[in-house]
């Protein structure tokens, strides 16, 4: 399976960012990719009020992404913001393909209340993990801070994901790029899955100071935690081929998912026996 990671630098202008999606998607399709991944906040970068730019998943910006995917016969996953019922917004991934049966969205579950930034002030959390199918391959969707929570990745693998994507606008700072790479590799090992993690390009110190606006370093990790390909700090389109047979091989040899299921079953049995004695 050939995929592309579009490491873009989003601006505060959704229309201009849609043009970035158009350009990168066209180039990814021309390179033979079947799936192109864009970062969190592709619609609009962090560091500006998000409420005024938020649109529903059937609004003009998302419809633009759908049209781009259809024109290029490719699946696109991109980050946007949608209005929430409580006055906040949701941090949302739209996943859309050239076929009408793929039109899915994922609301980010784990909000970035860390490193001095409080995403939950303006963003409402999601609650449901999402796995899509691209050419018969299970693809789990996650966003940025989600990558620090391995239980979500295990659940996505349990639901059939062989490839798990991370769409980020990773905050800069000492050690942050190293953490980004380490966490992607760790989640690949946790689940014996391929992890494709796409970040915003580094925008420079002045813009980076206003919020988590990306460090670059988009990376693909193998099911055994190896770095298969990694971008630098600047905008880039990384196209790479995935060996999905390596997922099955890793799951046969390392077997963490199978062993976890066995131990969970044993724990449940013990819990049931304890309850029956009370």
C-alpha positions as CSV (number, residue, x, y, z in Angstrom):
1,X,0.0,0.0,0.0
2,X,1.5,3.4,-1.0
3,X,0.6,6.3,1.2
4,X,1.7,10.0,1.4
5,X,2.2,12.2,4.4
6,X,1.6,15.9,3.6
7,X,3.7,17.9,6.0
8,X,2.2,21.3,5.4
9,X,2.4,24.6,7.2
10,X,-1.2,25.8,7.7
11,X,-2.1,29.4,7.8
12,X,-5.0,31.1,9.6
13,X,-6.9,31.2,6.2
14,X,-9.0,28.1,5.5
15,X,-9.4,28.9,1.8
16,X,-5.6,29.0,1.3
17,X,-5.2,25.8,3.3
18,X,-7.7,24.1,1.1
19,X,-5.4,25.0,-1.8
20,X,-2.6,23.2,0.0
21,X,-4.8,20.2,0.3
22,X,-5.5,20.4,-3.4
23,X,-1.9,20.6,-4.4
24,X,-0.6,17.9,-2.1
25,X,-3.4,15.5,-2.9
26,X,-2.8,15.9,-6.7
27,X,0.9,15.2,-6.2
28,X,0.3,12.2,-4.0
29,X,-2.2,10.7,-6.5
30,X,0.3,11.3,-9.3
31,X,2.9,9.4,-7.3
32,X,0.5,6.5,-7.0
33,X,-0.5,6.9,-3.3
34,X,-3.9,5.5,-2.3
35,X,-4.1,7.4,0.9
36,X,-2.8,10.9,1.7
37,X,-2.6,12.1,5.3
38,X,-2.7,15.8,6.4
39,X,-2.0,17.2,9.9
40,X,-4.3,18.2,12.7
41,X,-5.4,21.8,12.1
42,X,-5.0,21.7,8.4
43,X,-8.1,23.9,8.0
44,X,-6.6,26.6,10.3
45,X,-3.5,26.7,12.4
46,X,-3.7,27.0,16.2
47,X,-2.9,30.4,17.8
48,X,-6.0,32.2,16.5
49,X,-9.7,32.0,17.6
50,X,-11.1,28.8,16.3
51,X,-14.8,29.4,16.8
52,X,-15.1,31.9,13.8
53,X,-13.5,29.4,11.4
54,X,-15.3,26.2,12.6
55,X,-17.7,24.6,10.1
56,X,-19.8,21.4,10.3
57,X,-18.6,18.3,8.6
58,X,-21.0,19.0,5.7
59,X,-19.9,22.6,5.4
60,X,-18.0,24.2,2.5
61,X,-14.4,23.4,3.7
62,X,-15.2,19.7,4.2
63,X,-17.1,19.6,1.0
64,X,-14.0,21.0,-0.7
65,X,-11.9,18.2,0.7
66,X,-14.4,15.6,-0.5
67,X,-14.3,17.1,-4.0
68,X,-10.5,17.0,-4.0
69,X,-10.5,13.3,-3.0
70,X,-13.0,12.5,-5.7
71,X,-11.2,14.3,-8.4
72,X,-7.9,12.5,-7.6
73,X,-9.4,9.1,-6.9
74,X,-7.6,8.9,-3.5
75,X,-8.6,8.8,0.2
76,X,-7.8,12.0,2.1
77,X,-7.6,12.4,5.9
78,X,-7.3,16.0,7.1
79,X,-7.7,18.0,10.3
80,X,-10.5,20.6,10.7
81,X,-12.6,22.3,13.4
82,X,-16.4,21.8,13.8
83,X,-18.8,23.7,16.1
84,X,-19.7,21.9,19.3
85,X,-23.1,21.9,21.0
86,X,-21.6,23.6,24.1
87,X,-20.1,26.6,22.4
88,X,-16.6,25.1,21.9
89,X,-15.4,23.4,18.8
90,X,-14.3,19.8,18.1
91,X,-10.9,19.0,16.8
92,X,-11.9,16.7,14.0
93,X,-10.4,14.5,11.3
94,X,-12.4,14.1,8.1
95,X,-11.7,10.9,6.1
96,X,-13.1,10.8,2.7
97,X,-12.5,8.8,-0.4
98,X,-13.3,8.7,-4.1
99,X,-16.1,6.3,-3.3
100,X,-19.3,7.5,-1.5
101,X,-19.2,4.8,1.1
102,X,-16.1,6.4,2.8
103,X,-17.2,9.6,4.5
104,X,-16.2,9.4,8.2
105,X,-15.1,11.8,10.9
106,X,-13.2,11.4,14.1
107,X,-13.3,13.9,17.0
108,X,-10.1,14.0,19.0
109,X,-10.6,12.2,22.3
110,X,-7.6,13.3,24.4
111,X,-7.3,17.0,24.7
112,X,-4.0,18.8,25.1
113,X,-4.2,20.1,28.6
114,X,-0.4,19.9,29.0
115,X,2.8,21.9,28.7
116,X,1.0,25.1,29.7
117,X,-1.7,24.8,26.9
118,X,-5.3,24.1,27.8
119,X,-7.1,22.8,24.7
120,X,-10.2,21.9,26.6
121,X,-11.0,25.6,27.2
122,X,-12.0,25.9,23.6
123,X,-12.3,22.3,22.3
124,X,-14.8,19.6,23.3
125,X,-13.6,16.0,23.4
126,X,-14.8,13.1,21.3
127,X,-15.5,9.7,22.7
128,X,-15.5,7.1,19.9
129,X,-12.5,5.4,18.3
130,X,-12.7,5.2,14.5
131,X,-11.3,2.6,12.0
132,X,-11.8,3.1,8.3
133,X,-11.1,0.8,5.4
134,X,-8.9,1.9,2.5
135,X,-8.5,-0.7,-0.2
136,X,-9.4,-3.4,2.3
137,X,-6.8,-2.2,4.9
138,X,-8.0,-1.2,8.3
139,X,-6.8,2.3,9.2
140,X,-7.2,3.7,12.7
141,X,-7.4,7.4,13.1
142,X,-5.9,9.4,16.0
143,X,-4.9,13.1,16.6
144,X,-1.8,14.5,18.3
145,X,-2.0,14.2,22.1
146,X,-3.9,10.8,21.6
147,X,-0.4,9.3,20.9
148,X,0.4,9.5,24.6
149,X,-2.4,7.1,25.4
150,X,-1.5,3.5,24.3
151,X,-4.9,2.1,25.3
152,X,-6.6,3.9,22.4
153,X,-4.1,2.3,20.0
154,X,-4.7,-1.1,21.4
155,X,-8.4,-0.7,20.9
156,X,-7.9,0.4,17.3
157,X,-5.8,-2.6,16.6
158,X,-8.4,-4.8,18.3
159,X,-11.0,-3.3,15.9
160,X,-8.9,-4.3,12.9
161,X,-6.5,-1.5,12.3
162,X,-3.2,-2.6,10.6
163,X,-2.2,1.0,10.0
164,X,-2.7,3.7,12.6
165,X,-2.4,7.3,11.7
166,X,-1.5,10.3,13.9
167,X,-2.4,13.8,12.7
168,X,-0.6,16.4,14.7
169,X,0.2,20.0,15.2
170,X,2.9,19.1,17.7
171,X,4.1,21.8,20.2
172,X,7.7,22.8,20.0
173,X,10.2,22.9,22.8
174,X,13.2,21.1,24.3
175,X,13.0,17.3,23.6
176,X,9.5,17.6,21.9
177,X,10.7,16.3,18.5
178,X,12.4,13.3,20.1
179,X,9.2,12.6,22.1
180,X,7.1,12.7,18.9
181,X,9.3,10.1,17.2
182,X,9.6,7.9,20.3
183,X,5.9,7.9,20.9
184,X,5.1,7.0,17.3
185,X,7.6,4.1,17.5
186,X,6.2,3.0,20.9
187,X,2.6,2.9,19.7
188,X,3.7,0.8,16.7
189,X,5.3,-1.7,19.2
190,X,2.3,-1.6,21.5
191,X,0.0,-2.7,18.7
192,X,2.4,-4.4,16.2
193,X,0.9,-2.0,13.6
194,X,2.4,0.4,11.2
195,X,2.1,4.0,12.6
196,X,2.1,6.9,10.1
197,X,2.4,10.2,12.0
198,X,2.1,13.4,10.1
199,X,2.9,16.8,11.7
200,X,2.6,20.4,10.7
201,X,5.9,21.8,9.4
202,X,7.8,24.0,11.7
203,X,6.6,27.6,11.1
204,X,9.5,29.4,12.7
205,X,10.0,30.7,16.3
206,X,7.6,33.7,16.0
207,X,4.5,31.7,15.1
208,X,5.5,28.7,17.2
209,X,5.3,30.9,20.2
210,X,1.5,31.4,19.9
211,X,0.7,27.7,20.4
212,X,1.3,24.1,19.2
213,X,2.0,24.8,15.6
214,X,4.2,21.9,14.6
215,X,7.8,20.8,14.6
216,X,7.9,18.7,11.4
217,X,9.5,15.3,11.7
218,X,6.6,13.3,10.2
219,X,7.4,9.7,10.5
220,X,6.4,6.2,9.6
221,X,7.2,3.4,12.1
222,X,7.2,-0.3,11.4
223,X,5.3,-2.9,13.5
224,X,8.6,-3.6,15.3
225,X,9.3,0.1,16.0
226,X,11.8,0.9,13.3
227,X,11.8,4.3,11.7
228,X,11.0,3.6,8.0
229,X,11.0,7.2,6.8
230,X,11.1,10.6,8.5
231,X,10.8,14.2,7.2
232,X,12.8,17.2,8.3
233,X,11.3,20.4,9.7
234,X,10.2,22.1,6.4
235,X,7.1,21.4,4.3
236,X,7.3,18.1,2.5
237,X,5.3,15.4,0.8
238,X,6.6,12.0,1.9
239,X,5.5,9.1,-0.3
240,X,6.3,5.6,1.0
241,X,5.2,2.0,0.4
242,X,4.0,0.0,3.3
243,X,4.6,-3.7,3.7
244,X,1.4,-4.9,5.3
245,X,2.6,-8.5,5.4
246,X,5.1,-7.2,8.1
247,X,2.1,-6.5,10.4
248,X,0.9,-10.1,10.2
249,X,4.5,-11.4,10.7
250,X,5.0,-9.1,13.7
251,X,1.7,-10.1,15.3
252,X,2.6,-13.8,14.9
253,X,6.1,-13.4,16.4
254,X,5.6,-10.8,19.1
255,X,2.0,-11.6,19.8
256,X,1.3,-8.8,22.3
257,X,-2.3,-8.4,21.1
258,X,-3.0,-12.1,21.5
259,X,-1.3,-12.3,24.9
260,X,-3.2,-9.2,26.1
261,X,-6.5,-10.9,25.1
262,X,-5.5,-14.0,27.0
263,X,-4.6,-12.2,30.2
264,X,-7.7,-10.0,30.0
265,X,-9.8,-13.2,29.8
266,X,-8.0,-14.6,32.8
267,X,-8.6,-11.4,34.8
268,X,-12.2,-11.4,33.9
269,X,-12.5,-15.0,35.0
270,X,-10.8,-14.2,38.3
271,X,-13.1,-11.2,38.8
272,X,-16.2,-13.4,38.2
273,X,-15.1,-16.0,40.7
274,X,-14.4,-13.3,43.3
275,X,-17.9,-11.9,42.8
276,X,-19.5,-15.3,43.1
277,X,-17.9,-15.7,46.5
278,X,-19.3,-12.4,47.9
